[in-house]
Amino acid sequence: METFGFADTNLLLHYQLFTEVDWHKQLGGADVTLVLAPVVVSEVDDHKWSGARREKARAKSVIKKVLSLGLSSTHRPPAARRPGDGAG
C-alpha cells in the first residue's frame, strides 16, 4: 500500500532538508511518495526575498533542491521517489 506525505512550508523551512529525511520510517510505509503542493513551493520561493537571513538561505536551498529534482516541470511526474526506496 502506498503512503503519501504532504510537506508544508514550515516543515521545508525549519526542519531537516526534505531529501535527507527517512520518510519510510517517519510515515511507517514501505512505498512512500512525498507531495510538494505548488502553493507550498510558491510560499517557500517567496521566503527567498523576505524574512530572517537564515530563512532566506534555507528557502534558496530548498528551491534549488526542488529544481534539481525536476519537480518544477509540467513534463515530469508530480512526485519523485528517493533512490533506494524499493520502487521500480
Backbone bond lengths (Angstrom), bond angles and torsions (degrees), N, CA, C in turn:
res aa  C-N    CA-C-N  psi(-1)  N-CA   C-N-CA  omega(-1)  CA-C   N-CA-C  phi
1 M - - - 1.443 - - 1.531 108.98 -
2 E 1.312 116.39 135.13 1.460 121.58 -179.32 1.526 110.52 -84.78
3 T 1.327 115.66 138.20 1.456 123.21 177.44 1.521 108.06 -112.19
4 F 1.334 116.45 133.96 1.457 121.79 178.53 1.515 109.36 -108.75
5 G 1.326 115.96 134.97 1.451 121.87 174.09 1.515 108.31 -117.91
6 F 1.318 117.10 135.18 1.454 122.24 -179.23 1.524 109.16 -111.96
7 A 1.321 116.72 116.63 1.456 121.44 -179.69 1.530 109.38 -87.15
8 D 1.335 116.05 136.82 1.458 119.53 175.65 1.530 109.76 -105.13
9 T 1.311 116.06 173.41 1.460 121.69 -177.57 1.522 111.45 -58.54
10 N 1.310 117.42 -43.53 1.457 122.11 -178.97 1.528 111.22 -59.45
11 L 1.300 117.21 -45.48 1.466 121.48 178.91 1.525 110.46 -61.37
12 L 1.311 117.20 -43.19 1.457 120.69 -177.18 1.524 113.11 -69.09
13 L 1.337 117.05 -31.20 1.461 120.28 -175.64 1.522 114.64 -91.71
14 H 1.327 117.89 -24.51 1.462 118.66 -168.05 1.526 116.12 -121.67
15 Y 1.296 118.27 -2.63 1.453 119.88 -177.01 1.519 110.32 -125.22
16 Q 1.302 116.87 -171.08 1.456 122.26 179.75 1.527 109.72 -53.06
17 L 1.338 116.93 142.07 1.461 121.13 179.40 1.532 109.51 -55.49
18 F 1.316 116.36 133.92 1.473 120.80 -171.50 1.519 113.36 -57.56
19 T 1.310 118.36 -26.48 1.468 120.88 179.20 1.522 112.76 -79.64
20 E 1.324 116.89 -10.51 1.467 121.18 -178.64 1.528 113.02 -102.11
21 V 1.305 117.60 -3.53 1.463 122.28 -178.83 1.530 109.47 -83.67
22 D 1.310 116.92 139.66 1.462 121.68 173.54 1.526 106.78 -83.97
23 W 1.322 116.10 86.29 1.468 121.30 -174.51 1.522 112.20 -65.63
24 H 1.311 117.43 -30.01 1.472 120.29 177.81 1.528 109.92 -61.86
25 K 1.317 115.64 -44.27 1.466 120.42 179.79 1.537 110.54 -70.69
26 Q 1.320 116.78 -45.04 1.463 120.93 -176.62 1.530 112.63 -64.46
27 L 1.325 116.72 -37.49 1.464 120.49 -176.00 1.522 113.08 -101.93
28 G 1.317 116.55 -6.03 1.460 120.40 175.94 1.513 114.05 67.20
29 G 1.309 116.85 37.76 1.459 119.83 179.59 1.513 111.40 -131.87
30 A 1.315 115.51 150.30 1.461 120.35 178.90 1.524 111.02 -81.69
31 D 1.316 117.06 -32.95 1.460 122.97 -178.73 1.526 107.19 -120.00
32 V 1.335 117.06 99.69 1.462 122.02 -172.93 1.521 110.71 -114.80
33 T 1.322 116.04 134.31 1.459 123.05 173.64 1.518 108.20 -120.14
34 L 1.328 116.02 122.93 1.456 121.30 176.82 1.521 108.23 -92.35
35 V 1.319 115.85 126.41 1.464 121.63 -177.56 1.522 109.01 -105.56
36 L 1.337 115.71 128.07 1.453 122.36 174.00 1.524 107.25 -113.12
37 A 1.316 116.54 102.53 1.461 121.30 -178.43 1.525 109.80 -65.19
38 P 1.320 118.18 142.82 1.466 120.82 179.27 1.528 113.51 -54.17
39 V 1.326 117.77 -37.02 1.468 119.91 179.67 1.526 110.87 -64.96
40 V 1.317 117.77 -34.68 1.465 121.80 178.56 1.528 109.71 -69.20
41 V 1.325 117.17 -44.98 1.464 120.85 178.18 1.528 109.77 -60.63
42 S 1.318 117.18 -40.47 1.466 121.88 177.80 1.529 111.30 -63.12
43 E 1.328 116.89 -42.46 1.470 120.79 178.56 1.529 110.76 -63.70
44 V 1.321 116.76 -42.44 1.460 120.11 178.03 1.530 109.30 -63.40
45 D 1.317 117.13 -42.14 1.455 121.44 178.48 1.532 111.16 -59.58
46 D 1.316 117.67 -39.40 1.467 121.92 177.89 1.529 111.39 -61.76
47 H 1.319 117.27 -31.77 1.467 121.57 -178.95 1.530 112.31 -70.95
48 K 1.333 117.33 -13.36 1.461 119.71 177.10 1.530 111.22 -64.16
49 W 1.324 116.14 -22.74 1.460 120.80 -172.42 1.526 113.90 -112.98
50 S 1.312 118.24 -5.16 1.467 120.09 -178.75 1.521 110.33 -143.77
51 G 1.323 115.50 159.66 1.455 120.07 178.14 1.518 112.09 98.89
52 A 1.310 115.43 -168.95 1.459 122.64 -178.47 1.533 110.72 -68.88
53 R 1.320 115.93 156.57 1.469 121.61 -179.06 1.526 111.15 -56.90
54 R 1.330 116.82 -42.99 1.463 120.98 -179.78 1.525 111.09 -62.06
55 E 1.338 116.41 -41.82 1.460 121.23 179.90 1.529 111.24 -65.61
56 K 1.319 117.00 -41.05 1.467 121.01 177.99 1.526 110.34 -61.29
57 A 1.326 115.84 -46.52 1.463 120.30 -179.64 1.520 111.14 -63.06
58 R 1.326 116.36 -42.42 1.460 120.01 -179.92 1.523 110.60 -65.01
59 A 1.330 117.06 -42.50 1.468 121.06 179.23 1.530 110.05 -60.05
60 K 1.325 116.83 -43.53 1.467 120.53 178.51 1.528 110.59 -61.57
61 S 1.328 116.59 -40.86 1.454 121.75 179.63 1.539 111.33 -64.33
62 V 1.324 115.89 -44.57 1.473 120.44 -179.39 1.522 110.48 -64.70
63 I 1.332 117.43 -46.32 1.466 120.64 -179.20 1.523 110.06 -63.27
64 K 1.312 117.75 -41.03 1.464 121.03 177.85 1.533 110.28 -59.38
65 K 1.334 116.65 -42.63 1.467 120.66 179.44 1.529 110.99 -66.41
66 V 1.326 117.36 -41.93 1.473 120.99 177.99 1.528 109.84 -60.27
67 L 1.325 116.55 -46.44 1.466 120.18 -179.86 1.526 111.60 -64.02
68 S 1.332 117.14 -36.41 1.461 120.20 -179.70 1.529 111.82 -66.72
69 L 1.321 116.59 -23.74 1.471 120.93 178.27 1.516 112.37 -85.70
70 G 1.333 116.83 -6.38 1.459 120.64 179.46 1.506 113.51 77.89
71 L 1.339 117.84 18.44 1.462 120.64 -176.15 1.520 113.58 -78.37
72 S 1.335 118.15 -7.23 1.453 119.99 -178.87 1.520 112.06 -86.88
73 S 1.311 118.27 -13.86 1.456 122.03 -174.97 1.521 111.50 -87.44
74 T 1.336 116.15 137.12 1.463 120.30 176.87 1.527 110.77 -74.77
75 H 1.336 117.79 -8.57 1.458 121.30 179.65 1.523 112.59 -91.72
76 R 1.301 116.61 3.28 1.466 122.00 -179.59 1.528 109.15 -109.70
77 P 1.322 116.74 161.73 1.466 119.13 174.63 1.528 110.14 -62.50
78 P 1.332 118.35 153.63 1.453 121.03 -178.11 1.534 114.00 -73.25
79 A 1.315 117.26 -5.40 1.468 119.96 -179.83 1.517 108.50 -139.46
80 A 1.313 115.92 151.88 1.457 120.93 178.40 1.512 109.21 -122.41
81 R 1.294 116.32 144.49 1.460 120.92 178.55 1.509 108.05 -103.58
82 R 1.318 114.71 139.36 1.462 120.25 177.77 1.519 108.21 -75.52
83 P 1.345 118.04 137.70 1.470 119.84 177.90 1.528 111.48 -54.38
84 G 1.318 115.57 139.51 1.448 121.11 177.72 1.516 113.83 87.99
85 D 1.354 116.67 11.87 1.463 118.34 -178.15 1.524 112.38 -88.53
86 G 1.331 117.22 5.00 1.450 119.93 176.78 1.524 113.61 88.63
87 A 1.310 118.46 0.35 1.457 121.57 -179.28 1.521 109.78 -78.13
88 G 1.317 114.27 147.66 1.446 119.65 170.08 1.444 114.29 88.11
